[in-house]
Amino acid sequence: MIGAATCLALALYFEARSEPLQGQLAVGQVILHRVEDRHYPATVCGVVTQRHQFSFYWDGKPEKPYEQTAWDKARLIASALLSKESDIEDYSHGALHYATRGTNRAWMTGLDRHVIGNHVFYYGG
């Protein structure tokens, strides 16, 4: 079984590697907020592998990073986010959800949101 840092790094790599640093941090923060929320699994790997939550995990393709620089960056970000001494600003603003810009889902209606790169982060409601 892989550890929390690897699960988080894989999610960052496959979900946000082309995003600006703040967007990558926000994606990781959404995952960590879900870990703390009673409606989601209580572990990083549980959140990342939860059925139909993160497209990279459920797309039928192997989770094998192929861009070394982006993978190294994802691992550094994951480590920083998981660090007990971390005081990284919450760029997600407490969000439990995000989607690619242009995605239209009924559950998004009425939620507060903000955009970082190509992702919209949803909170409130």
C-alpha positions in Angstrom: 0.0 0.0 0.0 1.3 3.5 -0.8 1.4 6.3 1.7 -0.4 9.6 2.0 2.4 11.6 0.4 2.4 9.4 -2.7 -1.4 9.4 -3.0 -1.5 13.2 -2.7 1.4 13.6 -5.1 -0.3 11.4 -7.7 -3.5 13.4 -7.4 -1.5 16.7 -7.8 0.4 15.4 -10.8 -2.6 14.0 -12.7 -5.2 16.6 -11.7 -3.1 19.8 -11.6 0.4 19.5 -13.0 -0.2 22.2 -15.6 -1.7 24.6 -13.2 0.1 27.5 -11.4 1.5 26.7 -8.0 -1.4 28.2 -6.2 -3.8 26.0 -8.2 -1.8 22.9 -7.4 -1.8 23.8 -3.7 -5.5 24.4 -3.8 -6.2 21.0 -5.3 -4.1 19.4 -2.6 -5.9 21.4 0.0 -9.3 20.2 -1.3 -8.2 16.7 -0.7 -7.0 17.5 2.8 -10.2 19.3 3.6 -12.1 16.2 2.5 -10.0 14.1 4.9 -11.2 16.3 7.7 -14.9 16.2 6.6 -17.1 13.4 7.9 -18.7 12.9 4.5 -15.5 11.6 3.0 -12.9 8.9 3.8 -10.6 9.8 6.7 -7.3 9.2 4.8 -5.6 10.9 1.9 -5.5 7.7 -0.1 -9.1 7.0 0.8 -10.2 10.4 -0.6 -8.1 10.1 -3.7 -9.3 6.6 -4.6 -13.0 7.2 -3.6 -15.2 6.0 -6.4 -15.8 8.5 -9.2 -14.2 11.5 -7.3 -10.9 12.0 -9.2 -10.9 11.2 -12.9 -7.3 10.2 -13.1 -7.9 7.3 -10.8 -11.0 6.0 -12.5 -10.0 6.5 -16.2 -8.6 3.0 -16.6 -5.1 4.2 -17.3 -2.1 3.4 -15.1 -1.1 6.0 -12.5 2.5 6.3 -13.7 3.9 9.8 -13.9 5.9 10.4 -17.1 7.1 14.0 -16.7 9.9 13.8 -14.1 10.0 17.6 -13.4 6.3 17.8 -12.8 6.4 14.6 -10.7 9.2 16.0 -8.5 7.2 19.2 -8.0 4.1 17.3 -7.1 6.0 15.3 -4.5 7.5 18.5 -3.0 4.1 20.1 -2.8 2.5 17.0 -1.3 5.3 16.9 1.3 4.8 20.6 2.2 1.0 20.2 2.5 1.3 17.2 4.8 4.0 18.8 7.0 2.9 19.5 10.5 5.0 22.7 10.4 3.3 24.0 7.2 1.7 27.4 7.3 0.8 27.5 3.6 -2.1 29.8 2.8 -5.3 28.0 2.0 -5.7 28.9 -1.6 -8.9 26.7 -1.8 -10.7 28.9 0.8 -11.9 25.7 2.5 -13.3 24.2 -0.7 -14.4 20.6 -0.8 -14.9 20.5 -4.5 -13.3 21.8 -7.7 -13.9 21.3 -11.4 -12.3 22.3 -14.7 -13.6 25.6 -15.9 -16.6 25.1 -18.2 -17.9 22.1 -16.3 -21.5 22.5 -15.6 -23.0 20.4 -12.8 -26.3 21.0 -11.0 -24.6 20.6 -7.6 -22.5 23.7 -8.3 -25.5 26.0 -8.4 -25.5 28.5 -5.5 -22.1 27.6 -4.2 -19.5 30.3 -3.7 -16.5 29.9 -6.0 -13.2 31.3 -7.2 -10.9 30.4 -10.1 -7.3 29.5 -10.1 -5.9 28.6 -13.6 -8.2 26.2 -15.2 -10.0 25.1 -12.0 -13.0 26.5 -10.2 -13.0 25.8 -6.5 -16.4 25.6 -4.8 -17.2 26.2 -1.1 -20.1 27.1 1.1 -23.7 26.0 0.5 
